[in-house]
Structures are given as structure tokens and as C-alpha cells.
Amino acid sequence: MNEITVQMHARAVVWIDHLVAKIFGVGLTGVSAAAVHAHLPSQHLHHKANTIGDGRVQPDPTFLARVGEALSSCTDLLVIGPGTEKTELVDYLKAERPDLNLHVEASDHPTDREIVALGRQRFRLD
């Protein structure tokens, strides 16, 4: 998957965690895929014991903005994923793109095919 804008479809599914946002544009003509990666100093959320500070890795301040930019052509969006990152993305998009039709579902770690299937089901494209 490339880190590019999903341009071909008005509907998309985003699976997001603190490291990556997998974006799948879905439509009657097919699926396009892209990924936006967070720029973090570590892939783990917490540092080792006995470190200075609260032990958490600081989030990438540009991550949500870059995900939003990759979704610039979307009008309908399903956001899925584990943890709180999906809620942070939805809050960001509500503030930046109030015209966007947002749907949110909890999800663990589905395969890419399962992510696309969830989008096709949500947007009634089957």
C-alpha cells in the first residue's frame, strides 16, 4: 500500500491504530488501497521501566492531519480499529470536515479483505 490520497471512490474504510491508517476506497468499480504511517520514535506505546517521564511515546502530531488529507475526496467513511485512535480520528474529522458522513465500529485486527468486506456491507455495495 502506498501513502497516497484515495481519489477514485467517494466511500472509504479506514482501519487505524497508533502506527498506521489503512485506507480502502470502495465502490462498484473496485477497491483502491493506501496507507498513512505515523512517524514515531518507537513502535511501542510505552517505554521500558526506569525511564524518565511518564513512559509513553509521544504521538505524531501530524498523523491525523495526514490521514484526513488522504481522505479529502471521500464523502462517506467507515472508521474501524482497536483502541482510542479511531475516536481521535472521528473527532478530528468532525471538526475539520463537518460535511463527511461518518460511521464508527470497533474492530480488532481484521485482514485487508475483511476490512473491504465491512465497507462493502456498510455502504451496501454487494
N, CA, C and O atoms as a GROMACS GRO file, in nm:
protein
  504
    1MET      N    1   0.083  -0.118   0.000
    1MET     CA    2   0.000   0.000   0.000
    1MET      C    3   0.087   0.124   0.000
    1MET      O    4   0.190   0.129   0.068
    2ASN      N    5   0.048   0.222  -0.075
    2ASN     CA    6   0.122   0.346  -0.085
    2ASN      C    7   0.062   0.452   0.006
    2ASN      O    8  -0.056   0.443   0.042
    3GLU      N    9   0.143   0.552   0.042
    3GLU     CA   10   0.094   0.664   0.120
    3GLU      C   11   0.048   0.772   0.022
    3GLU      O   12   0.121   0.867  -0.007
    4ILE      N   13  -0.076   0.756  -0.027
    4ILE     CA   14  -0.130   0.848  -0.127
    4ILE      C   15  -0.275   0.881  -0.094
    4ILE      O   16  -0.334   0.820  -0.004
    5THR      N   17  -0.330   0.975  -0.164
    5THR     CA   18  -0.471   1.011  -0.147
    5THR      C   19  -0.559   0.909  -0.218
    5THR      O   20  -0.530   0.868  -0.331
    6VAL      N   21  -0.667   0.869  -0.151
    6VAL     CA   22  -0.765   0.781  -0.213
    6VAL      C   23  -0.854   0.871  -0.298
    6VAL      O   24  -0.937   0.944  -0.245
    7GLN      N   25  -0.836   0.865  -0.430
    7GLN     CA   26  -0.902   0.961  -0.518
    7GLN      C   27  -1.021   0.905  -0.594
    7GLN      O   28  -1.107   0.981  -0.637
    8MET      N   29  -1.028   0.776  -0.613
    8MET     CA   30  -1.124   0.722  -0.706
    8MET      C   31  -1.262   0.695  -0.649
    8MET      O   32  -1.357   0.679  -0.725
    9HIS      N   33  -1.276   0.690  -0.517
    9HIS     CA   34  -1.404   0.650  -0.459
    9HIS      C   35  -1.451   0.752  -0.356
    9HIS      O   36  -1.371   0.810  -0.282
   10ALA      N   37  -1.583   0.772  -0.353
   10ALA     CA   38  -1.642   0.863  -0.256
   10ALA      C   39  -1.661   0.796  -0.121
   10ALA      O   40  -1.682   0.865  -0.020
   11ARG      N   41  -1.655   0.664  -0.116
   11ARG     CA   42  -1.671   0.589   0.008
   11ARG      C   43  -1.539   0.521   0.044
   11ARG      O   44  -1.468   0.471  -0.044
   12ALA      N   45  -1.509   0.521   0.173
   12ALA     CA   46  -1.383   0.459   0.215
   12ALA      C   47  -1.399   0.396   0.353
   12ALA      O   48  -1.487   0.433   0.431
   13VAL      N   49  -1.311   0.301   0.380
   13VAL     CA   50  -1.299   0.238   0.512
   13VAL      C   51  -1.157   0.266   0.560
   13VAL      O   52  -1.061   0.250   0.486
   14VAL      N   53  -1.146   0.306   0.686
   14VAL     CA   54  -1.015   0.329   0.747
   14VAL      C   55  -1.002   0.239   0.868
   14VAL      O   56  -1.085   0.243   0.959
   15TRP      N   57  -0.897   0.156   0.868
   15TRP     CA   58  -0.860   0.083   0.989
   15TRP      C   59  -0.740   0.158   1.045
   15TRP      O   60  -0.640   0.176   0.975
   16ILE      N   61  -0.749   0.201   1.172
   16ILE     CA   62  -0.644   0.286   1.228
   16ILE      C   63  -0.603   0.239   1.366
   16ILE      O   64  -0.687   0.200   1.448
   17ASP      N   65  -0.472   0.244   1.391
   17ASP     CA   66  -0.418   0.230   1.525
   17ASP      C   67  -0.311   0.338   1.540
   17ASP      O   68  -0.304   0.429   1.458
   18HIS      N   69  -0.227   0.330   1.642
   18HIS     CA   70  -0.130   0.438   1.666
   18HIS      C   71  -0.013   0.437   1.568
   18HIS      O   72   0.064   0.533   1.564
   19LEU      N   73   0.001   0.330   1.489
   19LEU     CA   74   0.113   0.320   1.395
   19LEU      C   75   0.076   0.349   1.250
   19LEU      O   76   0.155   0.409   1.177
   20VAL      N   77  -0.043   0.306   1.208
   20VAL     CA   78  -0.078   0.313   1.067
   20VAL      C   79  -0.229   0.330   1.050
   20VAL      O   80  -0.308   0.285   1.132
   21ALA      N   81  -0.265   0.397   0.941
   21ALA     CA   82  -0.405   0.402   0.898
   21ALA      C   83  -0.410   0.335   0.761
   21ALA      O   84  -0.350   0.384   0.665
   22LYS      N   85  -0.482   0.223   0.752
   22LYS     CA   86  -0.503   0.155   0.625
   22LYS      C   87  -0.632   0.209   0.567
   22LYS      O   88  -0.737   0.202   0.630
   23ILE      N   89  -0.624   0.262   0.446
   23ILE     CA   90  -0.739   0.326   0.384
   23ILE      C   91  -0.776   0.248   0.258
   23ILE      O   92  -0.693   0.224   0.171
   24PHE      N   93  -0.903   0.210   0.251
   24PHE     CA   94  -0.954   0.138   0.135
   24PHE      C   95  -1.072   0.215   0.078
   24PHE      O   96  -1.177   0.225   0.141
   25GLY      N   97  -1.054   0.270  -0.042
   25GLY     CA   98  -1.165   0.332  -0.113
   25GLY      C   99  -1.246   0.221  -0.178
   25GLY      O  100  -1.190   0.137  -0.249
   26VAL      N  101  -1.376   0.219  -0.154
   26VAL     CA  102  -1.460   0.112  -0.208
   26VAL      C  103  -1.569   0.171  -0.297
   26VAL      O  104  -1.624   0.278  -0.268
   27GLY      N  105  -1.600   0.101  -0.404
   27GLY     CA  106  -1.703   0.144  -0.496
   27GLY      C  107  -1.748   0.028  -0.581
   27GLY      O  108  -1.697  -0.084  -0.568
   28LEU      N  109  -1.841   0.053  -0.668
   28LEU     CA  110  -1.891  -0.052  -0.757
   28LEU      C  111  -1.786  -0.097  -0.857
   28LEU      O  112  -1.792  -0.209  -0.907
   29THR      N  113  -1.691  -0.010  -0.887
   29THR     CA  114  -1.589  -0.043  -0.988
   29THR      C  115  -1.465  -0.109  -0.930
   29THR      O  116  -1.379  -0.154  -1.006
   30GLY      N  117  -1.453  -0.116  -0.798
   30GLY     CA  118  -1.336  -0.181  -0.739
   30GLY      C  119  -1.293  -0.118  -0.609
   30GLY      O  120  -1.369  -0.046  -0.544
   31VAL      N  121  -1.169  -0.147  -0.572
   31VAL     CA  122  -1.114  -0.102  -0.444
   31VAL      C  123  -0.977  -0.040  -0.470
   31VAL      O  124  -0.898  -0.091  -0.549
   32SER      N  125  -0.950   0.071  -0.401
   32SER     CA  126  -0.815   0.129  -0.404
   32SER      C  127  -0.762   0.128  -0.261
   32SER      O  128  -0.839   0.146  -0.166
   33ALA      N  129  -0.633   0.108  -0.246
   33ALA     CA  130  -0.574   0.098  -0.113
   33ALA      C  131  -0.460   0.197  -0.095
   33ALA      O  132  -0.386   0.226  -0.189
   34ALA      N  133  -0.448   0.248   0.028
   34ALA     CA  134  -0.339   0.338   0.064
   34ALA      C  135  -0.313   0.320   0.213
   34ALA      O  136  -0.395   0.264   0.286
   35ALA      N  137  -0.198   0.368   0.257
   35ALA     CA  138  -0.164   0.363   0.398
   35ALA      C  139  -0.094   0.492   0.438
   35ALA      O  140  -0.016   0.549   0.361
   36VAL      N  141  -0.124   0.538   0.558
   36VAL     CA  142  -0.055   0.654   0.616
   36VAL      C  143   0.011   0.604   0.744
   36VAL      O  144  -0.056   0.550   0.832
   37HIS      N  145   0.141   0.623   0.754
   37HIS     CA  146   0.217   0.574   0.868
   37HIS      C  147   0.249   0.690   0.964
   37HIS      O  148   0.283   0.800   0.920
   38ALA      N  149   0.237   0.662   1.094
   38ALA     CA  150   0.276   0.759   1.195
   38ALA      C  151   0.428   0.764   1.203
   38ALA      O  152   0.495   0.662   1.185
   39HIS      N  153   0.482   0.880   1.229
   39HIS     CA  154   0.626   0.896   1.244
   39HIS      C  155   0.656   0.900   1.394
   39HIS      O  156   0.656   1.006   1.456
   40LEU      N  157   0.682   0.781   1.451
   40LEU     CA  158   0.708   0.768   1.593
   40LEU      C  159   0.851   0.722   1.617
   40LEU      O  160   0.908   0.651   1.534
   41PRO      N  161   0.910   0.763   1.730
   41PRO     CA  162   1.044   0.716   1.760
   41PRO      C  163   1.049   0.569   1.799
   41PRO      O  164   1.156   0.507   1.797
   42SER      N  165   0.936   0.512   1.836
   42SER     CA  166   0.928   0.372   1.876
   42SER      C  167   0.797   0.315   1.829
   42SER      O  168   0.699   0.388   1.815
   43GLN      N  169   0.792   0.185   1.803
   43GLN     CA  170   0.668   0.122   1.762
   43GLN      C  171   0.585   0.076   1.880
   43GLN      O  172   0.474   0.026   1.863
   44HIS      N  173   0.637   0.094   2.000
   44HIS     CA  174   0.566   0.055   2.122
   44HIS      C  175   0.507   0.178   2.188
   44HIS      O  176   0.565   0.287   2.182
   45LEU      N  177   0.391   0.163   2.250
   45LEU     CA  178   0.326   0.275   2.315
   45LEU      C  179   0.396   0.317   2.443
   45LEU      O  180   0.389   0.434   2.482
   46HIS      N  181   0.463   0.223   2.511
   46HIS     CA  182   0.525   0.252   2.640
   46HIS      C  183   0.674   0.222   2.635
   46HIS      O  184   0.718   0.127   2.569
   47HIS      N  185   0.751   0.304   2.705
   47HIS     CA  186   0.895   0.281   2.718
   47HIS      C  187   0.919   0.169   2.819
   47HIS      O  188   0.826   0.118   2.882
   48LYS      N  189   1.044   0.133   2.834
   48LYS     CA  190   1.083   0.039   2.937
   48LYS      C  191   1.067   0.102   3.075
   48LYS      O  192   1.054   0.224   3.088
   49ALA      N  193   1.069   0.019   3.174
   49ALA     CA  194   1.066   0.068   3.312
   49ALA      C  195   1.193   0.147   3.341
   49ALA      O  196   1.293   0.134   3.270
   50ASN      N  197   1.188   0.229   3.443
   50ASN     CA  198   1.300   0.310   3.490
   50ASN      C  199   1.345   0.415   3.389
   50ASN      O  200   1.464   0.447   3.380
   51THR      N  201   1.251   0.469   3.314
   51THR     CA  202   1.284   0.579   3.223
   51THR      C  203   1.226   0.708   3.278
   51THR      O  204   1.131   0.706   3.356
   52ILE      N  205   1.282   0.818   3.238
   52ILE     CA  206   1.235   0.948   3.284
   52ILE      C  207   1.107   0.982   3.209
   52ILE      O  208   1.095   0.954   3.090
   53GLY      N  209   1.012   1.042   3.278
   53GLY     CA  210   0.885   1.080   3.217
   53GLY      C  211   0.778   0.978   3.249
   53GLY      O  212   0.798   0.888   3.330
   54ASP      N  213   0.663   0.993   3.184
   54ASP     CA  214   0.550   0.904   3.214
   54ASP      C  215   0.561   0.769   3.144
   54ASP      O  216   0.478   0.682   3.166
   55GLY      N  217   0.663   0.751   3.059
   55GLY     CA  218   0.685   0.621   2.995
   55GLY      C  219   0.609   0.602   2.866
   55GLY      O  220   0.617   0.495   2.805
   56ARG      N  221   0.538   0.702   2.822
   56ARG     CA  222   0.462   0.689   2.698
   56ARG      C  223   0.535   0.755   2.582
   56ARG      O  224   0.604   0.856   2.600
   57VAL      N  225   0.519   0.696   2.465
   57VAL     CA  226   0.573   0.757   2.344
   57VAL      C  227   0.479   0.870   2.303
   57VAL      O  228   0.357   0.853   2.303
   58GLN      N  229   0.534   0.985   2.269
   58GLN     CA  230   0.453   1.098   2.228
   58GLN      C  231   0.394   1.071   2.089
   58GLN      O  232   0.464   1.023   2.000
   59PRO      N  233   0.265   1.100   2.070
   59PRO     CA  234   0.202   1.074   1.940
   59PRO      C  235   0.257   1.166   1.832
   59PRO      O  236   0.312   1.272   1.860
   60ASP      N  237   0.242   1.122   1.708
   60ASP     CA  238   0.281   1.203   1.593
   60ASP      C  239   0.177   1.313   1.575
   60ASP      O  240   0.061   1.283   1.547
   61PRO      N  241   0.215   1.440   1.591
   61PRO     CA  242   0.116   1.548   1.582
   61PRO      C  243   0.057   1.568   1.443
   61PRO      O  244  -0.046   1.634   1.429
   62THR      N  245   0.121   1.514   1.340
   62THR     CA  246   0.072   1.532   1.204
   62THR      C  247  -0.006   1.412   1.152
   62THR      O  248  -0.059   1.416   1.041
   63PHE      N  249  -0.013   1.305   1.229
   63PHE     CA  250  -0.071   1.180   1.182
   63PHE      C  251  -0.217   1.196   1.139
   63PHE      O  252  -0.253   1.160   1.027
   64LEU      N  253  -0.301   1.250   1.226
   64LEU     CA  254  -0.443   1.263   1.192
   64LEU      C  255  -0.466   1.358   1.075
   64LEU      O  256  -0.554   1.336   0.992
   65ALA      N  257  -0.386   1.465   1.068
   65ALA     CA  258  -0.399   1.559   0.956
   65ALA      C  259  -0.363   1.491   0.825
   65ALA      O  260  -0.428   1.515   0.723
   66ARG      N  261  -0.260   1.407   0.826
   66ARG     CA  262  -0.221   1.337   0.703
   66ARG      C  263  -0.325   1.233   0.663
   66ARG      O  264  -0.348   1.211   0.544
   67VAL      N  265  -0.389   1.169   0.762
   67VAL     CA  266  -0.497   1.075   0.730
   67VAL      C  267  -0.615   1.152   0.671
   67VAL      O  268  -0.673   1.110   0.570
   68GLY      N  269  -0.650   1.265   0.731
   68GLY     CA  270  -0.758   1.348   0.679
   68GLY      C  271  -0.731   1.396   0.537
   68GLY      O  272  -0.822   1.400   0.455
   69GLU      N  273  -0.607   1.432   0.509
   69GLU     CA  274  -0.569   1.474   0.375
   69GLU      C  275  -0.584   1.360   0.274
   69GLU      O  276  -0.627   1.382   0.161
   70ALA      N  277  -0.548   1.239   0.315
   70ALA     CA  278  -0.561   1.124   0.226
   70ALA      C  279  -0.708   1.092   0.196
   70ALA      O  280  -0.738   1.026   0.097
   71LEU      N  281  -0.798   1.139   0.282
   71LEU     CA  282  -0.941   1.114   0.265
   71LEU      C  283  -1.015   1.233   0.207
   71LEU      O  284  -1.137   1.241   0.216
   72SER      N  285  -0.943   1.325   0.147
   72SER     CA  286  -1.003   1.451   0.102
   72SER      C  287  -1.116   1.435   0.001
   72SER      O  288  -1.204   1.520  -0.005
   73SER      N  289  -1.115   1.329  -0.078
   73SER     CA  290  -1.220   1.312  -0.179
   73SER      C  291  -1.338   1.228  -0.131
   73SER      O  292  -1.434   1.209  -0.205
   74CYS      N  293  -1.332   1.178  -0.009
   74CYS     CA  294  -1.438   1.091   0.042
   74CYS      C  295  -1.557   1.171   0.096
   74CYS      O  296  -1.540   1.280   0.151
   75THR      N  297  -1.676   1.116   0.078
   75THR     CA  298  -1.796   1.175   0.135
   75THR      C  299  -1.858   1.084   0.241
   75THR      O  300  -1.926   1.133   0.330
   76ASP      N  301  -1.834   0.954   0.233
   76ASP     CA  302  -1.882   0.856   0.330
   76ASP      C  303  -1.762   0.778   0.382
   76ASP      O  304  -1.679   0.732   0.304
   77LEU      N  305  -1.753   0.763   0.514
   77LEU     CA  306  -1.636   0.699   0.573
   77LEU      C  307  -1.676   0.608   0.689
   77LEU      O  308  -1.753   0.646   0.776
   78LEU      N  309  -1.621   0.488   0.686
   78LEU     CA  310  -1.633   0.394   0.798
   78LEU      C  311  -1.497   0.388   0.865
   78LEU      O  312  -1.397   0.356   0.800
   79VAL      N  313  -1.492   0.417   0.995
   79VAL     CA  314  -1.367   0.414   1.072
   79VAL      C  315  -1.373   0.297   1.167
   79VAL      O  316  -1.466   0.286   1.248
   80ILE      N  317  -1.274   0.208   1.158
   80ILE     CA  318  -1.267   0.091   1.246
   80ILE      C  319  -1.127   0.080   1.303
   80ILE      O  320  -1.032   0.140   1.252
   81GLY      N  321  -1.114   0.002   1.409
   81GLY     CA  322  -0.982  -0.022   1.467
   81GLY      C  323  -0.989  -0.042   1.616
   81GLY      O  324  -1.092  -0.017   1.679
   82PRO      N  325  -0.879  -0.089   1.673
   82PRO     CA  326  -0.872  -0.108   1.817
   82PRO      C  327  -0.836   0.022   1.888
   82PRO      O  328  -0.786   0.115   1.825
   83GLY      N  329  -0.859   0.028   2.017
   83GLY     CA  330  -0.811   0.140   2.096
   83GLY      C  331  -0.883   0.271   2.071
   83GLY      O  332  -0.994   0.274   2.019
   84THR      N  333  -0.818   0.379   2.109
   84THR     CA  334  -0.880   0.512   2.105
   84THR      C  335  -0.845   0.592   1.980
   84THR      O  336  -0.901   0.700   1.959
   85GLU      N  337  -0.755   0.543   1.899
   85GLU     CA  338  -0.713   0.620   1.781
   85GLU      C  339  -0.830   0.646   1.686
   85GLU      O  340  -0.836   0.752   1.623
   86LYS      N  341  -0.922   0.551   1.674
   86LYS     CA  342  -1.037   0.572   1.584
   86LYS      C  343  -1.125   0.686   1.636
   86LYS      O  344  -1.178   0.764   1.556
   87THR      N  345  -1.142   0.696   1.768
   87THR     CA  346  -1.221   0.804   1.826
   87THR      C  347  -1.153   0.938   1.803
   87THR      O  348  -1.219   1.038   1.773
   88GLU      N  349  -1.021   0.941   1.817
   88GLU     CA  350  -0.947   1.065   1.792
   88GLU      C  351  -0.959   1.107   1.646
   88GLU      O  352  -0.972   1.226   1.617
   89LEU      N  353  -0.956   1.010   1.554
   89LEU     CA  354  -0.971   1.043   1.412
   89LEU      C  355  -1.111   1.096   1.385
   89LEU      O  356  -1.127   1.195   1.313
   90VAL      N  357  -1.213   1.033   1.440
   90VAL     CA  358  -1.351   1.079   1.419
   90VAL      C  359  -1.368   1.220   1.474
   90VAL      O  360  -1.429   1.304   1.407
   91ASP      N  361  -1.316   1.247   1.593
   91ASP     CA  362  -1.327   1.382   1.650
   91ASP      C  363  -1.255   1.485   1.561
   91ASP      O  364  -1.306   1.594   1.538
   92TYR      N  365  -1.138   1.448   1.511
   92TYR     CA  366  -1.063   1.537   1.422
   92TYR      C  367  -1.143   1.564   1.294
   92TYR      O  368  -1.155   1.678   1.251
   93LEU      N  369  -1.197   1.458   1.234
   93LEU     CA  370  -1.272   1.474   1.108
   93LEU      C  371  -1.401   1.551   1.128
   93LEU      O  372  -1.441   1.626   1.039
   94LYS      N  373  -1.468   1.533   1.242
   94LYS     CA  374  -1.590   1.611   1.269
   94LYS      C  375  -1.559   1.760   1.274
   94LYS      O  376  -1.638   1.842   1.228
   95ALA      N  377  -1.444   1.794   1.329
   95ALA     CA  378  -1.406   1.935   1.338
   95ALA      C  379  -1.359   1.990   1.203
   95ALA      O  380  -1.392   2.104   1.168
   96GLU      N  381  -1.284   1.910   1.128
   96GLU     CA  382  -1.226   1.957   1.002
   96GLU      C  383  -1.318   1.939   0.882
   96GLU      O  384  -1.315   2.019   0.789
   97ARG      N  385  -1.400   1.833   0.885
   97ARG     CA  386  -1.486   1.801   0.770
   97ARG      C  387  -1.630   1.772   0.818
   97ARG      O  388  -1.672   1.657   0.817
   98PRO      N  389  -1.704   1.875   0.859
   98PRO     CA  390  -1.839   1.851   0.911
   98PRO      C  391  -1.935   1.793   0.806
   98PRO      O  392  -2.039   1.739   0.842
   99ASP      N  393  -1.902   1.804   0.678
   99ASP     CA  394  -1.986   1.751   0.571
   99ASP      C  395  -1.969   1.600   0.553
   99ASP      O  396  -2.050   1.537   0.484
  100LEU      N  397  -1.868   1.542   0.613
  100LEU     CA  398  -1.836   1.400   0.595
  100LEU      C  399  -1.935   1.313   0.672
  100LEU      O  400  -1.962   1.339   0.790
  101ASN      N  401  -1.989   1.211   0.607
  101ASN     CA  402  -2.081   1.116   0.670
  101ASN      C  403  -1.997   1.007   0.736
  101ASN      O  404  -1.939   0.923   0.668
  102LEU      N  405  -1.990   1.008   0.870
  102LEU     CA  406  -1.902   0.919   0.944
  102LEU      C  407  -1.976   0.803   1.010
  102LEU      O  408  -2.086   0.820   1.062
  103HIS      N  409  -1.915   0.686   1.005
  103HIS     CA  410  -1.963   0.566   1.074
  103HIS      C  411  -1.844   0.510   1.152
  103HIS      O  412  -1.732   0.513   1.103
  104VAL      N  413  -1.867   0.460   1.274
  104VAL     CA  414  -1.760   0.406   1.356
  104VAL      C  415  -1.800   0.269   1.407
  104VAL      O  416  -1.913   0.248   1.452
  105GLU      N  417  -1.706   0.175   1.400
  105GLU     CA  418  -1.727   0.041   1.454
  105GLU      C  419  -1.599  -0.005   1.522
  105GLU      O  420  -1.489   0.025   1.477
  106ALA      N  421  -1.615  -0.078   1.632
  106ALA     CA  422  -1.499  -0.137   1.699
  106ALA      C  423  -1.452  -0.257   1.617
  106ALA      O  424  -1.533  -0.330   1.560
  107SER      N  425  -1.323  -0.275   1.613
  107SER     CA  426  -1.266  -0.386   1.537
  107SER      C  427  -1.128  -0.416   1.592
  107SER      O  428  -1.056  -0.325   1.634
  108ASP      N  429  -1.090  -0.543   1.591
  108ASP     CA  430  -0.959  -0.580   1.641
  108ASP      C  431  -0.856  -0.565   1.529
  108ASP      O  432  -0.819  -0.453   1.494
  109HIS      N  433  -0.811  -0.674   1.472
  109HIS     CA  434  -0.710  -0.673   1.366
  109HIS      C  435  -0.757  -0.759   1.248
  109HIS      O  436  -0.706  -0.869   1.228
  110PRO      N  437  -0.855  -0.709   1.171
  110PRO     CA  438  -0.903  -0.787   1.057
  110PRO      C  439  -0.802  -0.786   0.942
  110PRO      O  440  -0.712  -0.702   0.937
  111THR      N  441  -0.818  -0.880   0.852
  111THR     CA  442  -0.736  -0.882   0.732
  111THR      C  443  -0.784  -0.772   0.638
  111THR      O  444  -0.890  -0.714   0.659
  112ASP      N  445  -0.705  -0.742   0.536
  112ASP     CA  446  -0.745  -0.641   0.439
  112ASP      C  447  -0.876  -0.678   0.371
  112ASP      O  448  -0.961  -0.592   0.349
  113ARG      N  449  -0.892  -0.805   0.338
  113ARG     CA  450  -1.017  -0.850   0.274
  113ARG      C  451  -1.137  -0.830   0.367
  113ARG      O  452  -1.245  -0.793   0.321
  114GLU      N  453  -1.118  -0.855   0.497
  114GLU     CA  454  -1.227  -0.836   0.593
  114GLU      C  455  -1.262  -0.688   0.608
  114GLU      O  456  -1.378  -0.653   0.625
  115ILE      N  457  -1.161  -0.601   0.601
  115ILE     CA  458  -1.185  -0.457   0.608
  115ILE      C  459  -1.269  -0.412   0.488
  115ILE      O  460  -1.366  -0.338   0.504
  116VAL      N  461  -1.231  -0.457   0.369
  116VAL     CA  462  -1.305  -0.422   0.248
  116VAL      C  463  -1.448  -0.477   0.256
  116VAL      O  464  -1.543  -0.409   0.217
  117ALA      N  465  -1.463  -0.600   0.305
  117ALA     CA  466  -1.597  -0.661   0.317
  117ALA      C  467  -1.685  -0.581   0.412
  117ALA      O  468  -1.804  -0.563   0.386
  118LEU      N  469  -1.628  -0.532   0.523
  118LEU     CA  470  -1.705  -0.448   0.616
  118LEU      C  471  -1.752  -0.320   0.546
  118LEU      O  472  -1.866  -0.277   0.565
  119GLY      N  473  -1.664  -0.260   0.467
  119GLY     CA  474  -1.703  -0.139   0.393
  119GLY      C  475  -1.811  -0.164   0.290
  119GLY      O  476  -1.905  -0.086   0.278
  120ARG      N  477  -1.797  -0.274   0.216
  120ARG     CA  478  -1.897  -0.308   0.114
  120ARG      C  479  -2.033  -0.334   0.180
  120ARG      O  480  -2.138  -0.298   0.126
  121GLN      N  481  -2.029  -0.398   0.297
  121GLN     CA  482  -2.153  -0.426   0.370
  121GLN      C  483  -2.214  -0.296   0.423
  121GLN      O  484  -2.334  -0.274   0.409
  122ARG      N  485  -2.133  -0.210   0.484
  122ARG     CA  486  -2.181  -0.084   0.541
  122ARG      C  487  -2.243   0.007   0.434
  122ARG      O  488  -2.346   0.070   0.458
  123PHE      N  489  -2.179   0.014   0.317
  123PHE     CA  490  -2.225   0.102   0.212
  123PHE      C  491  -2.317   0.032   0.112
  123PHE      O  492  -2.353   0.090   0.009
  124ARG      N  493  -2.354  -0.091   0.142
  124ARG     CA  494  -2.449  -0.170   0.061
  124ARG      C  495  -2.405  -0.180  -0.085
  124ARG      O  496  -2.481  -0.150  -0.177
  125LEU      N  497  -2.282  -0.223  -0.103
  125LEU     CA  498  -2.226  -0.236  -0.238
  125LEU      C  499  -2.221  -0.380  -0.286
  125LEU      O  500  -2.171  -0.407  -0.395
  126ASP      N  501  -2.272  -0.472  -0.209
  126ASP     CA  502  -2.272  -0.615  -0.251
  126ASP      C  503  -2.394  -0.648  -0.333
  126ASP      O  504  -2.410  -0.762  -0.376
   0.00000   0.00000   0.00000
